[in-house]
Each structure stands twice: as structure tokens, then as C-alpha cells.
Amino acid sequence: MKKKQTKKTAPAKAAVKEKKVVKAVAETKSECKCGPDCKCGCKCEKCRCFVSVGVVAAVVAALVALAICFGCCHSGKPAYQPAGRANERAVRDFIQKNPAFIMETLDKYIREQQQKQVPPAPQEADAAMLKELLADKTNIVLGNPKGSFVIVEFFDYQCGYCKMMNKKLPEAIKKSDNIRWVLMPLPIFGEKSETIARYALASAKQGKFEKFHRALEDQKDMSEDALIELGKSLGLDTKKLTADAKTDEVKNKLAKIREYANKLHTNGVPMFIINGKIQPGAFPDEVLDQHVKTANEMKKKK
């Protein structure tokens, strides 16, 4: 009788845990004094980020709870046990076998949350820190390297909104030759994102970053083998690409980007610094059109 009772309540326990996690993420506060460097965990208008590390962790925790429930209900075992190596293995196996499910669920949740949120007003970035970033000669820059209208973008190649903005920005550059687009790959979705970012930076060593970067927008398979094949299709020396992706130089560049992101309080993706102001999250076409207009006006005033 005890086993039957435990089995019936197992899914309920996991579901309750999942609801609590999601509820915690969705909570808001009307006032917060933290500013952009929020440490209280709230989601207020002043310090809300878009795809933050905290949101990622919370959603993954919820998915883990569901994975435990799934494993309990479908493994054929008589009962759910709150702790133990068997459950740890079941969760690990579920995540390893269903990485696409994890990412799709996470991306869907983030999109739903973003639709409910109103982006906070842009705030001035730390001038000294931004000056240091822009002086870094190892940066990847598209558009006009000497353009006076500067867009710095922190992004993850597995982020849906980042992909959307990365498709829009090249179109904006075509409308203005005064935009300097500084790309800062900031992998926050784990090891796979790290690998993709390393290969993207490595492609720059052969002068093919823009082609590789644009190809990644529609790439479905993001495994390392697929990235190598992508490089081959674009005419890159794949042996050099693989070797460059694993160099300390590339790894140190990603570490430097994380340092910039932390010091500028850009703790999510996509995150922009546009004309010296921090703009979190994706923005609509009309806002981008206004930036193009401003960039062209700035050029005329020179």
C-alpha cells in the first residue's frame, strides 16, 4: 500500500516544485533600489534583464523536476524517490537525450516572458569602461570600423531573439555607412554555446567571420562536427579552424567579453550599448529605423 500511495503522489510533487520555480521567476516588485546591477532577484522595471543567467537556471530547474516526474512515470519502477543516484542518472540521461527539448522549452518560455515585459528605458553605460571596450583591437567589427554611431551587441548564438536581431542589423548597416557594429559573443547557454562562439571567433582568423556568423543564423545542427562542416562549406581550412577554436587566444577573448559584460552590467542577451546607452533586449523595426536615421544625421554633422 505504501508503494502505491508514493507512486500516485510523485508526479504531483514534481509538478508542485515546477510551479513554485516558475512562479518565483515571474514574481515582480513595484520598487527596487538595486538599479541595473540587481542582486535581490526581482524582475522590476528598473533592473529587469531579458535572457538572464537566473532565468536560465530557474527554467532548467523546472525542467529537471519534470524530467524526474517523466522518469518516474515511464521507467516502470514502483516508486519515486526524492533523492538518490538512480534519480540523478535518470535526470542526466533525460537531459542528454533531449537537449533540443530543453533549449526549445527554454526559448519558448523566454519569448512568452518577453512579450509580457516592457523594456526599461536605456541607461548611460560607464563611459570609461565603454572607452576601454571600444579601444580593444581584438574586437569583431562589422559595418564601418570608423563609424561614429556605435552599436555594441552581447549575444548568444543559441538565443532566438539574438538571431532575430542579428538578421536585422545587417539590413540597417546597408542603410547607413556610419554604423560601427561591435559583436560580443557571450555564451550563457552552457558548453554548446561556448563551442559555437569559439568557432565563430576562429573563423575570423581566416577572414570569414561575417559569412560564418550569418550562416549560423539558420544553422539547425550546432554540434562541433556540424560547425566544422559549415566551415568547409564556406571555404575555410577546417584543420586551422578547429585548431584556432581551441587556442588560448580565443578562450581568453571570450573571457574578456565576459569581463566587459560584468563591468557594464550587461547580464543578459541580447544586450546592446547604442550610442553610449545600454538597451536590454530585442527592439522593433521602428526603433532600428530611428537608429539608422540618427546615424545618418550624425554623419551629416561631421
ZAFI-907896 format. One record per residue: residue number from 1; x, y, z of N, C-alpha, C in turn. Coordinates in steps of 0.001 Angstrom, whole numbers, plus 500000, padded with zeros to 6 digits. Layout:
<nodes>
(node NUM,(X,Y,Z),(X,Y,Z),(X,Y,Z))
...
</nodes>
This chain:
<nodes>
(node 1,(500837,498784,500000),(500000,500000,500000),(500866,501259,500000))
(node 2,(501954,501230,500720),(502825,502408,500797),(503395,502733,499440))
(node 3,(503796,501687,498686),(504392,501920,497374),(503379,502550,496425))
(node 4,(502153,502055,496443),(501125,502594,495551),(500847,504052,495868))
(node 5,(500772,504382,497173),(500482,505750,497572),(501606,506686,497133))
(node 6,(502866,506243,497290),(504021,507054,496903),(504028,507303,495410))
(node 7,(503695,506275,494629),(503696,506391,493170),(502667,507394,492698))
(node 8,(501506,507450,493334),(500441,508354,492918),(500804,509800,493196))
(node 9,(501563,510034,494299),(501854,511419,494678),(503111,511946,494021))
(node 10,(503914,511074,493401),(505192,511509,492818),(505039,512591,491771))
(node 11,(504194,512392,490751),(504041,513437,489736),(503539,514747,490321))
(node 12,(502662,514646,491338),(502123,515847,491954),(503230,516642,492618))
(node 13,(504160,515929,493313),(505265,516601,493971),(506129,517336,492967))
(node 14,(506444,516644,491872),(507283,517259,490839),(506581,518455,490226))
(node 15,(505270,518339,490000),(504511,519431,489392),(504470,520638,490309))
(node 16,(504282,520395,491625),(504260,521491,492589),(505592,522210,492595))
(node 17,(506678,521432,492559),(508011,522013,492542),(508202,522881,491308))
(node 18,(507741,522372,490167),(507868,523107,488904),(507095,524416,488966))
(node 19,(505874,524379,489532),(505052,525582,489613),(505708,526621,490502))
(node 20,(506311,526173,491608),(506950,527103,492530),(508127,527799,491863))
(node 21,(508907,527048,491105),(510065,527628,490428),(509628,528679,489427))
(node 22,(508651,528340,488588),(508180,529273,487566),(507556,530504,488217))
(node 23,(506807,530297,489304),(506188,531414,489994),(507239,532359,490520))
(node 24,(508344,531804,491067),(509422,532622,491599),(510050,533477,490516))
(node 25,(510193,532915,489324),(510773,533657,488212),(509860,534786,487786))
(node 26,(508542,534541,487818),(507577,535502,487292),(507238,536620,488271))
(node 27,(507649,536479,489542),(507306,537475,490546),(507882,538840,490191))
(node 28,(507163,539888,490526),(507656,541239,490272),(507549,542067,491541))
(node 29,(508329,543132,491570),(508228,544092,492664),(507998,545467,492068))
(node 30,(507196,546250,492729),(506896,547569,492184),(508064,548522,492347))
(node 31,(508892,548301,493366),(510014,549184,493595),(511273,548377,493872))
(node 32,(512382,548891,493403),(513667,548237,493657),(514747,549295,493604))
(node 33,(515663,549257,494537),(516719,550260,494586),(518062,549720,494104))
(node 34,(518041,548532,493524),(519297,547915,493087),(519868,548578,491843))
(node 35,(518980,549064,490966),(519444,549595,489689),(519795,548470,488744))
(node 36,(520624,548739,487723),(520926,547713,486717),(521670,546511,487268))
(node 37,(522399,546704,488413),(523152,545593,488999),(522315,544931,490083))
(node 38,(521159,544399,489686),(520189,543872,490644),(520710,542635,491361))
(node 39,(520565,542646,492698),(521007,541483,493479),(519866,540875,494281))
(node 40,(518696,541491,494219),(517576,540997,495032),(516778,539913,494324))
(node 41,(516995,539748,493021),(516300,538701,492290),(514932,539081,491775))
(node 42,(514545,540350,491946),(513215,540732,491467),(513263,540983,489965))
(node 43,(512091,541251,489380),(512001,541500,487939),(511353,542854,487694))
(node 44,(511779,543874,488451),(511151,545174,488346),(511592,545898,487081))
(node 45,(510917,546995,486781),(511179,547733,485553),(512594,548285,485518))
(node 46,(513158,548594,486711),(514459,549260,486742),(515618,548326,486438))
(node 47,(515506,547061,486793),(516679,546185,486668),(516384,544885,485939))
(node 48,(515240,544811,485267),(514852,543604,484535),(515807,543348,483381))
(node 49,(516267,542148,483255),(517052,541769,482080),(516216,540804,481265))
(node 50,(516707,540393,480120),(515876,539613,479218),(516174,538133,479304))
(node 51,(517262,537662,478784),(517615,536267,478955),(518756,536233,479947))
(node 52,(518433,536267,481232),(519474,536324,482247),(519872,534935,482687))
(node 53,(521040,534854,483319),(521513,533569,483823),(520547,533027,484864))
(node 54,(519948,533925,485671),(518997,533490,486687),(517772,532838,486088))
(node 55,(517247,533420,485008),(516081,532847,484341),(516425,531488,483770))
(node 56,(517600,531380,483157),(518033,530098,482593),(518082,529038,483675))
(node 57,(518689,529375,484820),(518819,528402,485912),(517463,527976,486437))
(node 58,(516546,528939,486582),(515219,528622,487121),(514439,527712,486192))
(node 59,(514487,528005,484895),(513744,527180,483941),(514339,525784,483861))
(node 60,(515667,525696,483883),(516309,524373,483862),(515903,523584,485094))
(node 61,(515819,524257,486256),(515381,523576,487482),(513973,523023,487318))
(node 62,(513111,523815,486688),(511743,523349,486441),(511733,522153,485502))
(node 63,(512579,522211,484479),(512648,521101,483531),(513196,519839,484194))
(node 64,(514120,520029,485118),(514651,518877,485852),(513547,518218,486658))
(node 65,(512703,519050,487288),(511587,518495,488056),(510662,517683,487159))
(node 66,(510407,518214,485966),(509558,517492,485023),(510236,516211,484542))
(node 67,(511554,516273,484376),(512289,515089,483929),(512209,513974,484968))
(node 68,(512294,514377,486246),(512176,513382,487325),(510800,512729,487279))
(node 69,(509791,513581,487113),(508419,513072,487033),(508266,512138,485838))
(node 70,(508813,512574,484689),(508725,511763,483477),(509397,510404,483687))
(node 71,(510584,510440,484311),(511313,509197,484533),(510580,508266,485471))
(node 72,(509933,508855,486472),(509187,508049,487440),(507991,507375,486782))
(node 73,(507277,508156,485971),(506030,507652,485392),(506259,506657,484264))
(node 74,(507433,506704,483603),(507646,505895,482423),(508766,504860,482552))
(node 75,(509420,504852,483717),(510538,503915,483866),(510079,502526,484256))
(node 76,(508848,502414,484743),(508358,501112,485184),(508744,500795,486613))
(node 77,(509467,501725,487266),(509859,501497,488656),(508672,501794,489567))
(node 78,(508606,501118,490712),(507416,501205,491543),(507187,502534,492230))
(node 79,(508224,503303,492473),(508004,504497,493288),(509025,505576,492974))
(node 80,(508643,506831,493251),(509530,507987,493109),(510294,508166,494408))
(node 81,(511604,508397,494304),(512412,508644,495490),(512979,510047,495377))
(node 82,(512789,510910,496378),(513223,512295,496292),(514710,512459,496040))
(node 83,(515514,511540,496501),(516965,511667,496317),(517535,510309,495989))
(node 84,(518762,510318,495460),(519409,509050,495156),(520048,509049,493792))
(node 85,(521021,508169,493638),(521767,508113,492386),(520896,507703,491208))
(node 86,(519899,506856,491463),(519040,506392,490367),(518323,507579,489722))
(node 87,(517780,508459,490561),(517090,509634,490034),(518043,510595,489357))
(node 88,(519249,510740,489913),(520246,511617,489296),(520600,511120,487903))
(node 89,(520762,509812,487782),(521078,509228,486465),(519927,509424,485495))
(node 90,(518692,509252,486010),(517518,509403,485145),(517425,510824,484598))
(node 91,(517662,511814,485462),(517616,513211,485036),(518730,513504,484034))
(node 92,(519940,513033,484344),(521080,513268,483456),(520838,512632,482092))
(node 93,(520335,511400,482103),(520063,510705,480839),(518995,511435,480032))
(node 94,(517952,511917,480724),(516872,512628,480035),(517392,513894,479363))
(node 95,(518213,514661,480083),(518742,515916,479546),(519685,515653,478383))
(node 96,(520542,514622,478524),(521495,514306,477459),(520802,513828,476192))
(node 97,(519706,513093,476365),(518983,512553,475211),(518018,513556,474595))
(node 98,(517709,514627,475332),(516726,515592,474836),(517232,517040,474916))
(node 99,(518445,517333,474436),(518953,518709,474525),(518104,519698,473737))
(node 100,(517568,519264,472593),(516740,520158,471776),(515462,520520,472531))
(node 101,(514895,519550,473250),(513686,519805,474034),(513961,520849,475110))
(node 102,(515100,520724,475783),(515462,521670,476837),(515552,523085,476267))
(node 103,(516301,523234,475144),(516507,524551,474558),(515208,525130,473983))
(node 104,(514400,524277,473330),(513143,524759,472751),(512178,525212,473841))
(node 105,(512125,524455,474935),(511246,524816,476040),(511702,526115,476689))
(node 106,(513006,526236,476869),(513573,527440,477459),(513309,528656,476574))
(node 107,(513554,528500,475279),(513362,529607,474344),(511895,530034,474297))
(node 108,(510990,529044,474311),(509553,529348,474290),(509150,530114,475539))
(node 109,(509647,529676,476679),(509319,530347,477943),(509828,531785,477934))
(node 110,(511071,531974,477451),(511667,533314,477420),(510877,534235,476505))
(node 111,(510484,533718,475339),(509699,534518,474398),(508375,534967,475032))
(node 112,(507727,534048,475741),(506460,534375,476384),(506644,535459,477443))
(node 113,(507738,535355,478211),(508000,536348,479248),(508335,537700,478652))
(node 114,(509103,537687,477558),(509487,538951,476925),(508282,539692,476359))
(node 115,(507298,538948,475860),(506106,539569,475306),(505293,540287,476387))
(node 116,(505446,539838,477631),(504711,540440,478736),(505442,541641,479326))
(node 117,(506729,541780,478984),(507553,542792,479614),(507704,544039,478753))
(node 118,(507830,545167,479427),(508133,546431,478758),(509595,546740,479039))
(node 119,(510435,546837,478001),(511860,547078,478224),(512084,548369,479004))
(node 120,(513024,548356,479956),(513314,549572,480705),(513961,550618,479810))
(node 121,(513884,551855,480233),(514487,552932,479453),(516001,552756,479402))
(node 122,(516627,553090,478261),(518088,552959,478151),(518803,553777,479222))
(node 123,(519889,553240,479751),(520673,553929,480761),(522083,554159,480233))
(node 124,(522719,555189,480710),(524069,555508,480263),(525040,554415,480713))
(node 125,(525868,553960,479782),(526897,552979,480120),(528078,553703,480763))
(node 126,(528844,552974,481555),(530046,553539,482162),(530993,554008,481047))
(node 127,(531241,555298,480972),(532000,555888,479863),(533426,555341,479788))
(node 128,(534083,555232,480921),(535472,554751,480931),(535548,553292,480492))
(node 129,(534585,552493,480970),(534569,551080,480620),(534259,550895,479137))
(node 130,(533327,551682,478636),(532970,551595,477220),(534146,552030,476342))
(node 131,(534859,553040,476763),(536029,553510,476017),(537085,552412,475933))
(node 132,(537286,551704,477056),(538246,550595,477076),(537811,549488,476118))
(node 133,(536516,549175,476131),(535993,548122,475250),(536213,548487,473779))
(node 134,(535870,549709,473422),(535960,550119,472024),(537406,550250,471540))
(node 135,(538335,550406,472476),(539752,550519,472112),(540406,549149,471914))
(node 136,(539674,548087,472260),(540201,546725,472143),(540314,546343,470667))
(node 137,(541536,546175,470187),(541771,545898,468767),(541449,544458,468370))
(node 138,(541120,543617,469346),(540754,542231,469040),(539248,542078,468797))
(node 139,(538508,543170,468897),(537057,543111,468701),(536698,542744,467266))
(node 140,(535557,542069,467126),(534984,541798,465805),(534066,542974,465459))
(node 141,(534331,543627,464345),(533551,544804,463953),(533029,544629,462529))
(node 142,(531733,544858,462355),(531114,544861,461028),(530569,546263,460764))
(node 143,(530247,546537,459508),(529833,547877,459153),(531053,548747,458931))
(node 144,(530980,549993,459337),(532095,550930,459198),(532939,550937,460471))
(node 145,(534177,550429,460429),(535028,550377,461631),(535278,551744,462256))
(node 146,(535071,552812,461472),(535283,554167,461976),(533966,554936,462114))
(node 147,(532860,554225,462029),(531555,554872,462148),(531381,555546,463493))
(node 148,(530718,556695,463503),(530538,557442,464751),(529306,556969,465541))
(node 149,(528401,556229,464874),(527245,555656,465567),(527602,554206,465904))
(node 150,(527801,553940,467195),(528341,552643,467625),(527275,551777,468282))
(node 151,(527158,550553,467786),(526271,549552,468390),(527127,548396,468888))
(node 152,(527149,548198,470189),(527830,547046,470782),(526762,546030,471145))
(node 153,(526927,544800,470701),(525913,543776,470963),(526515,542574,471687))
(node 154,(525935,542221,472818),(526267,540987,473536),(525181,539973,473196))
(node 155,(525578,538792,472739),(524586,537823,472261),(525085,536396,472433))
(node 156,(524140,535467,472364),(524426,534032,472396),(523863,533432,471109))
(node 157,(524629,532592,470449),(524199,532017,469175),(523005,531070,469307))
(node 158,(522662,530670,470532),(521505,529797,470724),(520274,530564,471212))
(node 159,(520384,531864,471259),(519282,532712,471724),(518433,533129,470528))
(node 160,(517134,532825,470560),(516234,533141,469458),(516151,534623,469153))
(node 161,(516074,535460,470185),(515978,536897,469966),(517297,537464,469440))
(node 162,(518405,536864,469851),(519713,537293,469330),(519785,537021,467828))
(node 163,(519309,535846,467420),(519305,535504,465994),(518450,536488,465207))
(node 164,(517313,536847,465773),(516421,537779,465101),(517107,539128,464889))
(node 165,(517761,539638,465934),(518434,540928,465818),(519648,540846,464906))
(node 166,(520333,539716,464907),(521498,539556,464037),(521124,539493,462563))
(node 167,(519875,539218,462281),(519390,539267,460896),(518996,540692,460508))
(node 168,(518503,541455,461489),(518043,542806,461217),(519188,543812,461077))
(node 169,(520214,543668,461902),(521274,544671,461929),(522038,544812,460610))
(node 170,(522326,543721,459894),(522983,543896,458589),(522151,544737,457617))
(node 171,(520830,544632,457724),(519962,545441,456871),(520075,546916,457241))
(node 172,(520235,547180,458539),(520403,548566,458989),(521721,549136,458489))
(node 173,(522754,548306,458491),(524077,548750,458040),(524049,549128,456560))
(node 174,(523199,548444,455794),(523081,548762,454375),(522479,550159,454158))
(node 175,(521715,550619,455147),(521043,551917,455017),(521880,553070,455563))
(node 176,(522981,552735,456212),(523852,553782,456742),(525294,553279,456753))
(node 177,(526198,554110,456250),(527612,553750,456282),(528318,554415,457456))
(node 178,(527511,554801,458466),(528086,555433,459658),(527865,554594,460909))
(node 179,(527496,553308,460732),(527248,552426,461876),(528427,551479,462079))
(node 180,(528964,551514,463279),(530013,550560,463666),(529371,549533,464593))
(node 181,(529308,548277,464140),(528639,547190,464880),(529710,546306,465504))
(node 182,(529823,546373,466827),(530827,545605,467566),(530153,544376,468157))
(node 183,(530593,543192,467716),(529925,541954,468126),(530664,541288,469285))
(node 184,(529910,540977,470332),(530460,540388,471540),(529744,539064,471862))
(node 185,(530235,537941,471335),(529611,536660,471677),(529721,536402,473187))
(node 186,(528576,536220,473826),(528538,535999,475274),(527763,534714,475554))
(node 187,(528441,533563,475511),(527734,532288,475689),(527221,532088,477114))
(node 188,(525890,532060,477265),(525292,531849,478589),(524518,530540,478655))
(node 189,(524377,529851,477504),(523607,528613,477477),(524501,527377,477550))
(node 190,(525592,527479,478257),(526394,526299,478518),(527475,525988,477507))
(node 191,(527940,524737,477564),(529106,524302,476798),(528897,524424,475293))
(node 192,(527712,524101,474798),(527480,524176,473355),(527608,525612,472859))
(node 193,(527041,526559,473600),(527160,527966,473228),(528621,528408,473228))
(node 194,(529361,527907,474185),(530799,528216,474265),(531519,527721,473019))
(node 195,(531204,526502,472600),(531840,525917,471421),(531495,526705,470158))
(node 196,(530238,527062,470000),(529808,527824,468824),(530542,529157,468764))
(node 197,(530615,529830,469910),(531288,531140,469962),(532775,531004,469608))
(node 198,(533400,529937,470081),(534823,529735,469782),(535050,529528,468290))
(node 199,(534183,528744,467658),(534332,528508,466214),(534040,529785,465414))
(node 200,(533080,530573,465891),(532783,531837,465206),(533988,532771,465260))
(node 201,(534591,532896,466439),(535776,533749,466574),(536947,533189,465767))
(node 202,(537051,531857,465724),(538139,531228,464971),(538003,531496,463476))
(node 203,(536768,531603,462992),(536564,531861,461560),(537130,533225,461158))
(node 204,(537216,534145,462131),(537771,535474,461846),(539250,535398,461501))
(node 205,(539917,534359,461966),(541337,534187,461674),(541581,533948,460192))
(node 206,(540536,533532,459482),(540646,533302,458035),(539830,534336,457246))
(node 207,(539443,535409,457932),(538711,536478,457274),(537302,536102,456857))
(node 208,(536715,535103,457523),(535391,534622,457116),(534350,534756,458237))
(node 209,(534622,535638,459192),(533688,535731,460318),(532283,536085,459869))
(node 210,(532156,537117,459036),(530820,537576,458649),(530022,536464,457977))
(node 211,(530671,535715,457081),(529982,534610,456404),(529593,533524,457407))
(node 212,(530499,533179,458287),(530236,532138,459288),(529126,532594,460229))
(node 213,(529219,533837,460675),(528230,534414,461585),(526837,534411,460966))
(node 214,(526741,534838,459719),(525444,534879,459038),(524894,533472,458811))
(node 215,(525772,532520,458499),(525335,531137,458261),(524771,530507,459538))
(node 216,(525289,530926,460689),(524827,530368,461964),(523379,530770,462279))
(node 217,(522903,531829,461660),(521535,532292,461918),(520500,531227,461564))
(node 218,(520780,530449,460525),(519828,529430,460063),(520319,528005,460289))
(node 219,(521433,527878,461008),(522002,526553,461262),(521183,525828,462323))
(node 220,(520718,524630,462016),(519924,523849,462972),(520815,522996,463869))
(node 221,(521749,522286,463236),(522659,521416,463976),(523855,522243,464437))
(node 222,(523997,522387,465749),(525077,523197,466302),(526161,522348,466967))
(node 223,(526220,521072,466613),(527264,520221,467161),(528609,520643,466587))
(node 224,(529690,520216,467219),(531020,520606,466745),(531286,520079,465345))
(node 225,(530867,518862,465074),(531054,518293,463731),(530316,519126,462683))
(node 226,(529110,519572,463034),(528320,520380,462102),(528976,521740,461862))
(node 227,(529591,522298,462892),(530280,523581,462754),(531486,523455,461818))
(node 228,(532166,522318,461920),(533313,522066,461040),(532837,521927,459593))
(node 229,(531739,521206,459409),(531166,521047,458067),(530704,522391,457500))
(node 230,(530158,523225,458370),(529736,524549,457943),(530942,525352,457456))
(node 231,(532026,525273,458223),(533250,525965,457820),(533756,525484,456473))
(node 232,(533683,524186,456270),(534124,523595,454998),(533279,524116,453835))
(node 233,(531951,524195,454057),(531053,524669,453002),(531299,526133,452652))
(node 234,(531898,526874,453581),(532179,528290,453357),(533595,528536,452861))
(node 235,(534317,527441,452625),(535658,527561,452077),(536757,527760,453095))
(node 236,(536507,527457,454350),(537537,527601,455378),(538419,526357,455437))
(node 237,(539644,526550,455867),(540551,525442,456157),(540091,524857,457490))
(node 238,(539458,523691,457449),(538820,523151,458655),(539831,522723,459729))
(node 239,(541017,522294,459306),(542036,521932,460296),(542472,523166,461080))
(node 240,(542678,524253,460362),(543062,525505,461021),(541907,526037,461864))
(node 241,(540683,525923,461343),(539500,526382,462073),(539391,525674,463420))
(node 242,(539527,524352,463389),(539425,523556,464622),(540537,523895,465593))
(node 243,(541760,524035,465058),(542909,524357,465907),(542756,525746,466531))
(node 244,(542332,526734,465724),(542172,528101,466225),(541080,528191,467277))
(node 245,(540013,527389,467102),(538889,527420,468053),(539298,526961,469444))
(node 246,(540392,526214,469512),(540819,525654,470798),(542038,526363,471379))
(node 247,(542436,527470,470773),(543606,528195,471264),(543264,529019,472500))
(node 248,(544290,529323,473278),(544111,530176,474454),(543688,531576,474036))
(node 249,(544138,532000,472861),(543785,533337,472378),(542274,533498,472260))
(node 250,(541615,532504,471670),(540161,532561,471509),(539459,532428,472862))
(node 251,(539940,531519,473692),(539341,531333,475014),(539484,532602,475857))
(node 252,(540654,533246,475749),(540885,534477,476511),(539996,535618,476016))
(node 253,(539719,535622,474709),(538840,536657,474160),(537440,536524,474743))
(node 254,(536931,535299,474834),(535606,535091,475425),(535604,535483,476904))
(node 255,(536713,535202,477581),(536823,535596,478993),(536802,537123,479112))
(node 256,(537452,537800,478175),(537480,539265,478184),(536092,539826,477918))
(node 257,(535347,539199,477020),(533976,539642,476724),(533103,539508,477969))
(node 258,(533280,538413,478702),(532526,538234,479952),(532889,539332,480952))
(node 259,(534157,539681,480976),(534608,540744,481883),(533946,542071,481525))
(node 260,(533926,542396,480237),(533252,543618,479790),(531778,543587,480183))
(node 261,(531141,542449,479940),(529710,542317,480233),(529432,542535,481716))
(node 262,(530264,541957,482565),(530078,542108,484013),(530275,543550,484459))
(node 263,(531311,544186,483948),(531612,545560,484365),(530584,546557,483837))
(node 264,(529965,546226,482702),(528943,547100,482132),(527538,546699,482572))
(node 265,(527471,545684,483454),(526188,545206,483992),(525265,544681,482896))
(node 266,(525831,544148,481828),(525017,543557,480766),(524880,542066,481056))
(node 267,(523995,541733,481987),(523898,540362,482483),(522835,539535,481771))
(node 268,(522609,539811,480501),(521650,539023,479742),(521877,539205,478260))
(node 269,(521158,538461,477452),(521265,538582,475994),(519877,538555,475369))
(node 270,(519677,539229,474235),(520631,540174,473649),(520678,541456,474476))
(node 271,(521851,542058,474535),(522027,543306,475261),(522858,544236,474394))
(node 272,(522388,545470,474240),(523058,546423,473355),(523541,547648,474129))
(node 273,(524624,548207,473637),(525032,549548,474056),(525003,550372,472780))
(node 274,(524033,551258,472680),(523813,552022,471456),(524066,553492,471724))
(node 275,(525078,554006,471059),(525449,555412,471259),(525689,555721,472730))
(node 276,(526313,554792,473422),(526668,555008,474816),(525605,554653,475825))
(node 277,(524425,554181,475356),(523350,553836,476279),(523031,552347,476221))
(node 278,(522835,551769,477396),(522531,550340,477495),(521066,550114,477140))
(node 279,(520848,549254,476162),(519495,548909,475712),(519312,547396,475823))
(node 280,(518628,546905,476879),(518448,545463,477028),(517355,544915,476123))
(node 281,(517602,543744,475563),(516578,543049,474803),(516469,543465,473354))
(node 282,(515729,542657,472597),(515455,542956,471185),(514521,544164,471102))
(node 283,(514569,544853,469960),(513692,546002,469794),(513055,545962,468412))
(node 284,(511902,546630,468243),(511146,546549,466987),(511816,547294,465839))
(node 285,(511304,547055,464648),(511873,547648,463439),(511865,549169,463475))
(node 286,(510798,549754,464006),(510711,551213,464020),(511817,551849,464865))
(node 287,(512225,551155,465936),(513325,551658,466772),(514643,551565,466003))
(node 288,(514817,550447,465293),(516032,550286,464493),(516078,551331,463371))
(node 289,(514943,551614,462769),(514888,552641,461720),(515289,554010,462272))
(node 290,(514892,554269,463505),(515255,555538,464136),(516759,555613,464372))
(node 291,(517353,554475,464746),(518812,554446,464939),(519535,554721,463625))
(node 292,(519019,554158,462540),(519614,554404,461217),(519532,555888,460878))
(node 293,(518389,556477,461146),(518188,557904,460879),(519168,558747,461678))
(node 294,(519331,558403,462959),(520269,559134,463823),(521696,558998,463325))
(node 295,(522046,557780,462905),(523414,557530,462396),(523691,558400,461167))
(node 296,(522736,558499,460274),(522912,559324,459072),(522978,560805,459396))
(node 297,(522188,561240,460373),(522214,562649,460794),(523559,562999,461424))
(node 298,(524102,562055,462198),(525411,562298,462834),(526505,562458,461796))
(node 299,(526408,561690,460724),(527413,561784,459653),(527356,563149,458973))
(node 300,(526160,563680,458768),(525983,564974,458103),(526571,566125,458932))
(node 301,(526557,565939,460254),(527047,566992,461143),(528563,567039,461232))
(node 302,(529235,566010,460731),(530705,565958,460815),(531340,567100,460030))
</nodes>
